[in-house]
């Protein structure tokens, strides 16, 4: 049985990805900060016949990310896939000087991805096999007013993942994939405290957002490819989203 670690598994894309991968036979290690959500998801997956464990994890802690990888090996004996999904999106205009929010985005969106890679890459290199999937964003391609810092973190995720891909020993079956979603109906917008950004969001209409399951299926698509196929990036927007 293959095994996947999924960060940010307590809601949204992470939750949907955990369910989808469990349905396809993966044992899933669920990671997030909200233990009640993780317990609920673990029970749901097990009731559906899947296998799941969880560990409360703050991805901005290198120690906790290493502990997550170690716990996965202890529980399941191997790590086949890491989905670095945890992220924050407190969009704001730079002149609002929400520096604490900037720091938190950098800690979670960039350092969290790096700590995830650091926790699993030595094991994957030793085994010469594995798949690291980093969730970026359309904001890593297009910068909008209010998204400067968030976009900066997602540009960084794309650069880190591409750098990883180029550094992998070509004789190893290790793959690196960027998933860049457009507008998705998740809890990410709940972290926005800038009223001007929120007003701008409310003024947009006519775009039906993606659902978390749409991104989960894109992740599973990349994972399901044969070993000689490396899906480098999936850029997925709602059909009506222009940017």
C-alpha positions in Angstrom: 0.0 0.0 0.0 1.4 3.4 -1.0 1.5 6.2 1.5 0.9 9.9 1.3 1.5 12.7 3.7 -0.9 15.6 3.3 -0.5 18.9 5.1 -3.3 21.3 5.6 -5.6 18.3 5.7 -8.2 19.7 8.1 -10.2 21.5 5.4 -10.4 22.5 1.7 -8.0 21.1 -0.8 -6.1 19.0 1.8 -9.2 17.4 3.1 -10.5 16.6 -0.4 -7.1 15.2 -1.5 -6.9 13.0 1.6 -10.3 11.5 0.8 -9.6 11.0 -2.9 -6.2 9.4 -2.3 -7.7 7.1 0.4 -10.4 6.0 -2.1 -7.6 5.1 -4.5 -5.9 2.9 -2.0 -3.4 5.2 -0.4 -2.7 5.1 3.3 -2.8 8.8 4.3 -1.1 10.7 7.1 -3.2 13.7 7.9 -1.4 16.8 9.2 -2.8 20.2 10.3 -3.1 22.2 13.5 -6.8 21.5 14.3 -6.9 18.1 15.9 -10.7 17.9 16.0 -10.9 18.2 12.2 -8.2 15.6 11.8 -10.0 13.1 14.0 -13.2 13.7 12.1 -11.5 13.2 8.8 -9.6 10.1 10.0 -12.9 8.5 11.1 -14.6 9.4 7.9 -11.9 7.8 5.8 -11.8 4.7 7.9 -15.6 4.3 7.7 -15.3 4.3 4.0 -12.7 1.5 4.2 -9.6 3.5 3.9 -6.5 3.8 6.1 -5.6 7.0 7.8 -3.5 8.3 10.7 -3.0 11.9 11.8 -0.5 14.1 13.6 -1.1 17.6 14.8 1.5 19.7 12.9 2.6 23.3 12.5 4.4 23.2 9.1 6.3 26.4 10.1 8.2 24.2 12.6 11.0 22.2 11.1 11.0 19.9 14.2 7.3 19.2 13.8 7.7 18.5 10.1 10.5 16.0 10.7 8.4 14.4 13.4 5.6 14.1 10.9 7.8 12.2 8.5 9.2 10.0 11.2 5.7 9.2 12.4 4.6 8.3 8.9 7.5 5.9 8.5 6.7 4.4 12.0 3.0 3.9 11.1 3.2 2.9 7.5 6.8 1.9 6.8 7.3 4.2 3.8 6.6 7.6 2.3 5.6 7.6 -1.4 4.0 11.1 -1.7 4.2 14.4 0.1 1.5 16.9 -0.7 2.7 20.3 0.7 -0.7 21.9 0.7 -0.8 24.0 3.9 -1.1 27.7 3.2 -2.4 31.1 4.2 -3.8 33.9 2.1 -4.4 37.0 4.2 -4.3 39.4 1.2 -3.7 43.0 1.9 -2.4 46.2 0.3 1.2 46.8 1.2 0.5 50.3 2.6 -1.7 48.7 5.3 1.7 47.4 6.7 0.2 44.1 8.0 3.7 42.9 8.7 2.7 40.1 11.1 0.5 38.6 8.3 3.4 38.9 5.9 5.7 37.0 8.3 3.1 34.3 8.9 2.6 33.8 5.1 6.4 33.4 4.6 6.6 31.0 7.5 3.8 28.8 6.3 3.8 29.2 2.5 7.5 29.1 2.0 9.3 27.7 5.0 6.5 25.0 5.4 7.2 23.8 1.9 11.0 23.7 2.5 10.6 21.9 5.8 8.4 19.4 4.1 11.0 18.8 1.4 13.8 18.5 4.0 11.8 16.0 6.0 11.2 13.5 3.2 13.9 14.1 0.5 16.7 12.2 2.2 14.4 9.2 2.6 13.2 9.4 -1.0 16.8 9.8 -2.3 17.9 6.7 -0.3 14.9 4.8 -1.7 15.4 6.4 -5.2 11.6 6.8 -5.4 9.0 9.3 -4.4 6.8 12.3 -5.4 6.7 15.8 -3.9 3.7 17.9 -4.8 3.7 21.5 -3.8 0.5 23.5 -4.0 1.2 27.0 -5.4 -1.4 29.2 -7.0 -2.4 31.2 -10.0 -1.1 34.0 -7.8 2.3 32.6 -8.5 1.8 33.5 -12.1 -0.2 36.7 -11.9 0.2 39.5 -9.3 -3.0 41.5 -8.4 -3.5 44.5 -6.2 -3.4 43.2 -2.6 -1.6 40.0 -3.5 2.0 41.2 -3.5 3.2 39.2 -0.5 1.0 36.2 -1.1 2.1 36.1 -4.8 5.7 36.4 -3.7 5.3 33.3 -1.6 3.7 31.4 -4.4 6.3 32.5 -7.0 8.8 31.1 -4.4 7.0 27.8 -4.2 7.1 27.4 -8.0 10.8 28.3 -8.1 11.7 25.9 -5.3 9.8 23.1 -7.0 11.3 23.7 -10.3 14.8 23.8 -8.7 14.1 20.6 -7.0 13.0 18.9 -10.2 16.3 20.0 -11.9 18.4 18.8 -9.0 16.9 15.3 -8.8 19.3 12.5 -10.0 17.7 11.4 -13.3 18.4 7.8 -12.4 15.9 8.1 -9.4 12.2 7.8 -9.8 11.6 11.0 -7.8 9.1 13.5 -9.2 8.3 17.1 -8.3 5.0 18.7 -9.3 3.5 22.2 -8.9 -0.3 22.5 -8.5 -1.4 26.1 -9.2 -5.2 26.6 -8.5 -7.2 29.6 -9.5 -10.2 30.7 -7.4 -11.3 27.8 -5.2 -14.2 27.8 -2.7 -12.2 27.2 0.5 -11.6 28.8 3.9 -8.5 30.7 2.7 -10.4 34.0 2.3 -11.4 33.8 5.9 -7.9 34.9 6.9 -8.2 38.2 5.0 -8.5 41.2 7.4 -8.0 44.0 4.9 -11.5 45.5 4.4 -10.5 47.0 1.0 -9.5 43.6 -0.3 -12.7 42.1 1.0 -14.7 44.8 -0.7 -12.9 44.1 -4.0 -13.7 40.4 -3.7 -17.4 41.1 -3.1 -17.5 43.3 -6.3 -16.4 40.3 -8.4 -19.2 38.3 -9.8 -20.0 35.8 -12.5 -17.2 33.4 -11.8 -18.1 30.0 -10.4 -15.1 28.9 -8.2 -13.5 25.6 -8.4 -14.3 23.1 -5.7 -11.6 21.4 -3.6 -12.3 18.1 -5.2 -11.3 19.6 -8.6 -7.8 20.3 -7.3 -7.7 16.9 -5.5 -8.3 15.2 -8.8 -5.5 17.2 -10.5 -3.2 16.1 -7.7 -4.2 12.4 -8.2 -3.8 12.8 -11.9 -0.1 13.8 -11.4 0.4 11.0 -8.9 -1.2 8.3 -11.1 1.2 8.8 -14.1 3.6 6.0 -14.9 7.2 6.5 -13.5 8.7 7.9 -16.7 6.1 10.7 -16.8 6.7 13.8 -14.6 3.8 16.3 -14.6 5.8 19.4 -13.8 2.9 21.8 -13.3 -0.9 21.8 -13.4 -2.4 25.3 -13.8 -6.2 25.0 -13.2 -8.6 27.9 -13.2 -12.4 28.3 -13.2 -13.5 28.5 -16.8 -14.7 32.1 -16.3 -11.6 33.4 -14.4 -9.6 35.7 -16.8 -6.4 36.0 -14.7 
